[in-house]
Structure formats: C-alpha cells, structure tokens
C-alpha cells in the first residue's frame, strides 16, 4: 500500500488560501449531501454530477464544473482531500491565489470533459475532485521535479522523488484506463481514469506554461511539510 502523507513544501510566496478553502468547501458540501435522505442524495448527485449522455446532447454543461465538488463516500472524500492538501499549496504559493483557482477550476473542467469524451454513452454521473487534483499533480511534477514525496508504505515511512511517485501514479491510471477501453466497460471499475489522465495532461501543459512565464524565478526554501 502506497499513500502520500507529505512533501517538500515551499516556503514563501502567496498564502495558499484557496488550497485550504477548497478542502473546507468539499467537506461542507459532502456533509450537506449526507444530511439528505437517500432519494434526495441520489437526486443531488444526479443533478450536479457530469452525465456524459446529457453533456454530449448539449445539456448540463455546468456539471463539468459542479461535479468536482461532489464525492460518493467518506473514503472517496478523504483520499482526494489528502492529495489536495499535500500538493496544491506549492502550486498556489508559486503562481498566486487568483491564477491558482482559475487553474484548478479549468483543470476540473478539462478532466471532466475528458471522461465524457471517452464514455459518451454513459448515463452514470461522474463525481469527484480527483480530475482537478490530477491537474495539480501534473503541474507539480513539472514545477517541482526535485521535490520528495513522503510515503506511507506498508507501515513504513519512505521518500520517493516526484518523478517516481507521479510516474507510477499516471502509469497505473493509463493502464487501468486502457484496460477499461479493451473490455468496452469504462464504468465497471467505478473510477474515472480518463478524467485523471486528461487532468494530469492539462496540469503538465500548465506547469510548462507557468515555468515559461517565470513563476519559479524566485526560489523558496524547501521544508518538510510533515
């Protein structure tokens, strides 16, 4: 079992207000969702989740954005929020608050649409922040390639380089996504692999743009977050 619990955190730059606010917003929305009765909760997810058939028919484009604030269960929420907490603040501290929130929301939209394009006939709502977080991870790899990721690995703490950690992560997503395509049942796994892949690709492209624009010219002191 490999699970990230920390990284080399940049010191300085913008206070990552949105990174932490997003965590709070996601938790509040999930608590509200869980307060509903089962039928109302299902309808809530159906109304705001991204349903490929509806979007391909020209409806509910707003769900490409709203779905990234929804989660199916506590473990789904917890996993996404841990990744958001670990990786988002470095990006926001470096590029600034307003640019970060635009990047995050666009990453979520691109990721959601990537899932829709691959699963055009699906009537199952796609939900979760993982596509937008995948965009953060792609940008993180490009912008902080020397950063160490602290990993919980079979009851031990180890460090992996960004290249190894994100390389393993995206390889696993590509393998799983292609496997789903091979059996023509992308919804069976219950995971929107192509949202992850699309979001990650958008993040890599964005990270290259941020570097080109000189957002890494000021070097911040690297400190261990955890």
ZADOTOR-247290 format. One line per field, with one value per residue: residue in three letters; x, y, z of N, C-alpha, C in turn; residue number from 1. Coordinates in steps of 0.1 Angstrom, whole numbers, plus 5000, padded with zeros to 4 digits. Layout:
N
res (ALA/...)
nX (X/...)
nY (Y/...)
nZ (Z/...)
caX (X/...)
caY (Y/...)
caZ (Z/...)
cX (X/...)
cY (Y/...)
cZ (Z/...)
n (NUM/...)
This chain:
226
res (UNK/UNK/UNK/UNK/UNK/UNK/UNK/UNK/UNK/UNK/UNK/UNK/UNK/UNK/UNK/UNK/UNK/UNK/UNK/UNK/UNK/UNK/UNK/UNK/UNK/UNK/UNK/UNK/UNK/UNK/UNK/UNK/UNK/UNK/UNK/UNK/UNK/UNK/UNK/UNK/UNK/UNK/UNK/UNK/UNK/UNK/UNK/UNK/UNK/UNK/UNK/UNK/UNK/UNK/UNK/UNK/UNK/UNK/UNK/UNK/UNK/UNK/UNK/UNK/UNK/UNK/UNK/UNK/UNK/UNK/UNK/UNK/UNK/UNK/UNK/UNK/UNK/UNK/UNK/UNK/UNK/UNK/UNK/UNK/UNK/UNK/UNK/UNK/UNK/UNK/UNK/UNK/UNK/UNK/UNK/UNK/UNK/UNK/UNK/UNK/UNK/UNK/UNK/UNK/UNK/UNK/UNK/UNK/UNK/UNK/UNK/UNK/UNK/UNK/UNK/UNK/UNK/UNK/UNK/UNK/UNK/UNK/UNK/UNK/UNK/UNK/UNK/UNK/UNK/UNK/UNK/UNK/UNK/UNK/UNK/UNK/UNK/UNK/UNK/UNK/UNK/UNK/UNK/UNK/UNK/UNK/UNK/UNK/UNK/UNK/UNK/UNK/UNK/UNK/UNK/UNK/UNK/UNK/UNK/UNK/UNK/UNK/UNK/UNK/UNK/UNK/UNK/UNK/UNK/UNK/UNK/UNK/UNK/UNK/UNK/UNK/UNK/UNK/UNK/UNK/UNK/UNK/UNK/UNK/UNK/UNK/UNK/UNK/UNK/UNK/UNK/UNK/UNK/UNK/UNK/UNK/UNK/UNK/UNK/UNK/UNK/UNK/UNK/UNK/UNK/UNK/UNK/UNK/UNK/UNK/UNK/UNK/UNK/UNK/UNK/UNK/UNK/UNK/UNK/UNK/UNK/UNK/UNK/UNK/UNK/UNK)
nX (5008/5007/5008/5006/5018/5030/5052/5080/5078/5073/5086/5074/5061/5027/5001/4985/4955/4932/4938/4933/4908/4893/4893/4878/4853/4846/4843/4821/4801/4799/4790/4765/4753/4752/4734/4710/4681/4682/4670/4669/4696/4706/4694/4705/4732/4728/4718/4739/4762/4784/4770/4777/4760/4741/4756/4769/4746/4742/4734/4734/4760/4772/4776/4801/4817/4805/4805/4830/4830/4817/4813/4814/4816/4829/4856/4863/4861/4881/4905/4909/4910/4933/4953/4949/4955/4983/4996/4986/4992/5019/5018/4999/5012/5033/5023/5004/4973/4948/4954/4958/4933/4918/4932/4928/4900/4897/4912/4896/4874/4884/4893/4869/4856/4872/4867/4840/4842/4854/4835/4810/4785/4776/4754/4758/4764/4794/4815/4836/4867/4890/4899/4905/4925/4943/4953/4966/4987/5000/5010/5026/5046/5061/5069/5081/5102/5123/5113/5106/5085/5067/5060/5036/5042/5034/5034/5057/5077/5088/5107/5100/5110/5096/5093/5093/5071/5048/5052/5046/5020/5006/5011/4997/4971/4968/4972/4949/4929/4931/4927/4900/4889/4895/4878/4855/4840/4839/4828/4826/4847/4843/4858/4869/4891/4900/4894/4913/4936/4933/4931/4957/4974/4966/4976/5003/5009/5001/5019/5043/5038/5036/5062/5076/5066/5080/5074/5088/5112/5119/5133/5122/5127/5130/5110/5102/5069/5055)
nY (4988/5021/5054/5089/5112/5136/5162/5180/5212/5244/5275/5306/5330/5333/5331/5300/5303/5294/5267/5255/5264/5252/5226/5228/5236/5214/5195/5206/5205/5178/5170/5182/5168/5142/5147/5146/5126/5092/5091/5119/5125/5109/5122/5147/5141/5132/5155/5173/5159/5149/5138/5119/5113/5133/5157/5153/5156/5182/5194/5205/5216/5229/5210/5200/5214/5215/5189/5184/5190/5171/5140/5104/5090/5087/5077/5082/5110/5116/5106/5122/5148/5146/5144/5169/5186/5180/5186/5209/5234/5242/5248/5270/5288/5295/5305/5322/5334/5340/5331/5304/5294/5297/5280/5256/5252/5252/5230/5210/5211/5204/5178/5165/5167/5152/5126/5125/5125/5100/5083/5085/5073/5068/5069/5073/5094/5113/5120/5139/5152/5144/5146/5174/5175/5158/5175/5194/5177/5170/5196/5200/5180/5190/5215/5211/5191/5180/5177/5158/5132/5122/5090/5066/5034/5002/5003/5017/5047/5062/5080/5092/5103/5130/5123/5095/5089/5102/5092/5064/5067/5079/5060/5038/5047/5051/5024/5012/5027/5021/4994/4993/5004/4983/4963/4975/4987/5011/5021/5001/4998/5019/5041/5071/5070/5083/5109/5115/5111/5130/5154/5153/5156/5182/5196/5192/5206/5231/5235/5237/5261/5279/5278/5288/5314/5324/5320/5305/5318/5330/5315/5294/5285/5251/5230/5203/5192/5175)
nZ (5000/4990/5000/4999/5024/5028/5017/5002/5011/4997/5010/5016/4992/4979/5004/5007/5003/4988/4984/5009/5014/4995/5004/5027/5015/5000/5020/5035/5015/5012/5037/5038/5017/5029/5048/5036/5028/5014/4988/4981/4982/4961/4940/4942/4935/4909/4897/4898/4891/4864/4836/4809/4786/4787/4785/4760/4745/4746/4770/4804/4808/4829/4848/4843/4859/4884/4893/4904/4930/4944/4962/4966/4989/5023/5022/4996/4996/5016/5006/4983/4994/5010/4990/4978/4999/5003/4978/4965/4977/4972/4945/4945/4962/4945/4920/4927/4942/4926/4901/4906/4915/4891/4875/4888/4886/4858/4853/4864/4848/4823/4829/4835/4811/4795/4805/4797/4769/4764/4774/4761/4759/4784/4812/4838/4865/4868/4894/4918/4930/4919/4893/4889/4909/4898/4878/4893/4902/4878/4871/4894/4891/4869/4878/4903/4902/4917/4942/4972/4979/5007/5018/5030/5034/5036/5065/5069/5067/5038/5013/4981/4949/4930/4903/4903/4920/4907/4882/4886/4895/4872/4853/4863/4861/4833/4824/4837/4825/4798/4799/4807/4783/4766/4774/4769/4788/4805/4828/4847/4866/4882/4886/4873/4851/4828/4833/4852/4837/4816/4832/4844/4821/4813/4835/4833/4809/4818/4839/4825/4811/4833/4842/4820/4820/4841/4868/4887/4891/4915/4942/4967/5001/5008/5028/5050/5050/5067)
caX (5000/5015/4999/5014/5014/5037/5061/5089/5069/5080/5084/5073/5051/5013/4995/4976/4942/4923/4941/4927/4894/4887/4891/4866/4841/4843/4838/4808/4791/4796/4782/4752/4748/4749/4723/4698/4676/4688/4665/4673/4710/4708/4689/4715/4743/4723/4716/4751/4772/4786/4765/4782/4750/4735/4766/4770/4734/4742/4728/4741/4775/4777/4780/4815/4824/4799/4808/4843/4828/4809/4820/4805/4817/4839/4869/4865/4864/4893/4916/4910/4914/4947/4961/4948/4963/4997/5002/4980/4997/5031/5014/4993/5023/5042/5017/4995/4959/4938/4958/4956/4919/4914/4939/4921/4887/4898/4917/4885/4865/4891/4893/4855/4853/4880/4859/4828/4846/4857/4824/4799/4772/4773/4743/4762/4770/4808/4817/4848/4877/4903/4904/4912/4937/4953/4959/4976/4998/5008/5018/5036/5057/5069/5074/5089/5107/5132/5106/5105/5071/5068/5051/5033/5044/5034/5037/5070/5078/5099/5106/5101/5111/5083/5093/5089/5057/5038/5053/5038/5006/5000/5012/4986/4959/4968/4969/4936/4920/4932/4920/4885/4886/4896/4866/4843/4831/4847/4821/4826/4856/4838/4868/4870/4905/4903/4894/4926/4946/4931/4935/4972/4979/4964/4984/5017/5010/5000/5032/5053/5035/5040/5077/5080/5063/5089/5069/5098/5124/5122/5135/5118/5133/5122/5109/5094/5056/5050)
caY (5000/5034/5066/5101/5119/5149/5166/5191/5223/5256/5285/5319/5332/5336/5322/5291/5304/5286/5253/5251/5268/5241/5214/5231/5236/5200/5188/5211/5200/5164/5169/5186/5157/5131/5151/5143/5112/5085/5095/5132/5124/5104/5132/5157/5137/5132/5169/5181/5151/5151/5127/5120/5114/5146/5167/5152/5161/5197/5198/5204/5219/5234/5199/5197/5221/5212/5175/5182/5193/5160/5127/5093/5084/5093/5074/5090/5124/5117/5104/5134/5159/5144/5147/5183/5192/5178/5191/5222/5247/5246/5255/5283/5297/5299/5312/5332/5329/5341/5322/5291/5290/5296/5268/5244/5250/5248/5216/5201/5211/5196/5164/5161/5166/5140/5114/5125/5121/5086/5075/5093/5067/5065/5076/5073/5107/5113/5129/5138/5163/5138/5151/5187/5173/5153/5187/5199/5167/5172/5208/5198/5173/5199/5227/5207/5177/5175/5176/5145/5129/5113/5079/5056/5022/4990/5007/5024/5060/5063/5091/5090/5116/5134/5115/5081/5089/5106/5082/5053/5071/5081/5047/5029/5053/5048/5010/5009/5033/5013/4981/4996/5005/4970/4955/4983/4989/5020/5024/4990/5000/5029/5051/5079/5070/5093/5122/5116/5113/5143/5164/5153/5162/5196/5201/5192/5217/5243/5237/5242/5275/5286/5279/5297/5328/5328/5319/5298/5325/5332/5302/5294/5275/5238/5224/5191/5196/5166)
caZ (5000/4989/5002/5003/5036/5029/5006/5005/5010/4995/5020/5009/4981/4983/5013/4999/5009/4981/4986/5021/5013/4987/5013/5035/5007/4996/5032/5038/5005/5015/5049/5034/5009/5038/5056/5029/5027/5003/4975/4978/4980/4948/4930/4943/4927/4895/4892/4897/4885/4850/4829/4796/4776/4788/4781/4746/4739/4747/4782/4817/4807/4842/4856/4841/4870/4897/4898/4911/4944/4949/4965/4968/5003/5032/5018/4984/5000/5024/4997/4974/5003/5014/4979/4976/5010/5001/4965/4960/4983/4965/4932/4948/4967/4935/4909/4932/4945/4916/4890/4911/4915/4877/4870/4894/4880/4844/4853/4867/4836/4812/4833/4834/4796/4790/4809/4789/4755/4764/4779/4756/4760/4798/4819/4852/4869/4872/4905/4925/4927/4915/4880/4892/4917/4888/4871/4902/4902/4866/4872/4904/4886/4861/4886/4915/4899/4927/4955/4977/4984/5018/5015/5039/5026/5045/5079/5070/5060/5029/5004/4966/4941/4922/4890/4906/4925/4897/4871/4890/4895/4859/4846/4868/4856/4819/4823/4840/4815/4785/4802/4806/4769/4759/4776/4765/4800/4813/4841/4856/4876/4892/4886/4860/4848/4818/4839/4858/4826/4810/4841/4845/4809/4814/4845/4828/4800/4826/4846/4815/4809/4844/4842/4809/4824/4851/4882/4895/4892/4929/4948/4981/5009/5008/5041/5050/5055/5078)
cX (5009/5005/5007/5009/5021/5046/5071/5081/5077/5076/5084/5062/5037/5009/4984/4962/4932/4925/4933/4912/4886/4884/4879/4853/4837/4837/4824/4797/4788/4788/4767/4745/4744/4738/4709/4693/4682/4683/4669/4688/4713/4705/4699/4727/4740/4722/4729/4763/4773/4782/4768/4771/4743/4744/4768/4758/4732/4736/4737/4756/4780/4781/4795/4823/4818/4803/4821/4842/4820/4817/4810/4805/4828/4854/4873/4869/4878/4905/4919/4915/4928/4956/4961/4956/4978/5003/4997/4988/5010/5028/5008/5003/5031/5036/5008/4981/4950/4942/4956/4942/4914/4920/4932/4908/4888/4903/4906/4876/4871/4891/4879/4852/4860/4872/4846/4831/4848/4845/4811/4785/4768/4762/4746/4769/4785/4809/4831/4858/4890/4908/4911/4925/4947/4960/4969/4989/5006/5016/5029/5048/5067/5076/5083/5094/5116/5126/5105/5090/5072/5056/5049/5033/5045/5039/5051/5069/5090/5097/5108/5103/5098/5082/5088/5075/5047/5039/5045/5024/4999/5000/5000/4973/4957/4965/4955/4926/4920/4925/4905/4881/4885/4883/4853/4834/4838/4841/4822/4835/4852/4847/4869/4885/4909/4902/4908/4937/4945/4935/4950/4979/4978/4973/4999/5019/5009/5013/5043/5051/5039/5055/5082/5077/5071/5084/5078/5111/5128/5122/5131/5125/5124/5122/5100/5080/5052/5062)
cY (5012/5045/5078/5107/5132/5151/5176/5204/5236/5266/5298/5319/5335/5326/5313/5291/5294/5271/5248/5254/5257/5229/5216/5231/5222/5192/5193/5206/5185/5162/5172/5174/5145/5134/5148/5129/5106/5090/5110/5133/5120/5115/5144/5154/5137/5145/5176/5173/5153/5138/5128/5121/5127/5157/5166/5156/5176/5202/5198/5206/5223/5222/5195/5204/5216/5199/5174/5186/5182/5148/5116/5087/5090/5090/5081/5104/5125/5115/5116/5146/5158/5148/5163/5190/5191/5186/5205/5234/5251/5253/5269/5293/5303/5308/5323/5327/5329/5332/5307/5286/5289/5283/5256/5242/5246/5233/5206/5200/5202/5181/5158/5158/5154/5127/5113/5120/5106/5077/5082/5086/5064/5074/5077/5087/5105/5123/5128/5148/5157/5143/5165/5185/5166/5164/5193/5190/5168/5185/5207/5191/5181/5210/5223/5193/5172/5174/5161/5143/5118/5103/5070/5043/5010/4993/5013/5037/5060/5076/5087/5103/5118/5125/5101/5080/5091/5097/5070/5055/5072/5068/5038/5034/5049/5033/5007/5015/5025/4999/4982/4997/4992/4961/4963/4985/4998/5024/5013/4992/5010/5041/5058/5081/5081/5107/5125/5119/5126/5155/5165/5159/5177/5203/5202/5204/5230/5246/5242/5257/5283/5288/5289/5312/5332/5328/5312/5305/5328/5319/5303/5283/5263/5233/5213/5195/5188/5161)
cZ (5000/4990/5006/5016/5038/5017/5011/5001/5007/5007/5013/4999/4987/4994/5006/5004/5002/4983/4998/5021/5005/4995/5021/5028/5004/5008/5035/5028/5008/5027/5046/5026/5018/5047/5049/5030/5015/4989/4971/4975/4966/4938/4930/4934/4912/4889/4889/4892/4870/4843/4814/4785/4775/4782/4765/4738/4740/4760/4794/4816/4821/4851/4854/4853/4883/4902/4906/4925/4951/4952/4969/4982/5010/5027/5005/4987/5007/5015/4988/4982/5007/5003/4976/4987/5008/4989/4961/4965/4976/4952/4935/4953/4956/4924/4914/4933/4933/4904/4894/4910/4900/4872/4876/4888/4866/4843/4855/4855/4825/4816/4831/4819/4790/4793/4800/4775/4754/4767/4774/4758/4775/4804/4834/4855/4873/4883/4911/4920/4921/4902/4881/4899/4908/4881/4880/4902/4890/4866/4883/4899/4877/4869/4897/4913/4909/4941/4959/4982/4995/5017/5027/5032/5035/5058/5080/5063/5051/5020/4990/4959/4934/4910/4893/4910/4915/4885/4874/4890/4881/4851/4850/4862/4841/4817/4826/4830/4802/4787/4801/4791/4762/4761/4774/4777/4810/4827/4851/4868/4887/4893/4873/4856/4838/4823/4846/4847/4819/4819/4843/4833/4809/4824/4840/4818/4807/4833/4837/4812/4820/4845/4832/4813/4836/4866/4892/4896/4906/4936/4962/4988/5010/5022/5041/5057/5067/5086)
n (1/2/3/4/5/6/7/8/9/10/11/12/13/14/15/16/17/18/19/20/21/22/23/24/25/26/27/28/29/30/31/32/33/34/35/36/37/38/39/40/41/42/43/44/45/46/47/48/49/50/51/52/53/54/55/56/57/58/59/60/61/62/63/64/65/66/67/68/69/70/71/72/73/74/75/76/77/78/79/80/81/82/83/84/85/86/87/88/89/90/91/92/93/94/95/96/97/98/99/100/101/102/103/104/105/106/107/108/109/110/111/112/113/114/115/116/117/118/119/120/121/122/123/124/125/126/127/128/129/130/131/132/133/134/135/136/137/138/139/140/141/142/143/144/145/146/147/148/149/150/151/152/153/154/155/156/157/158/159/160/161/162/163/164/165/166/167/168/169/170/171/172/173/174/175/176/177/178/179/180/181/182/183/184/185/186/187/188/189/190/191/192/193/194/195/196/197/198/199/200/201/202/203/204/205/206/207/208/209/210/211/212/213/214/215/216/217/218/219/220/221/222/223/224/225/226)
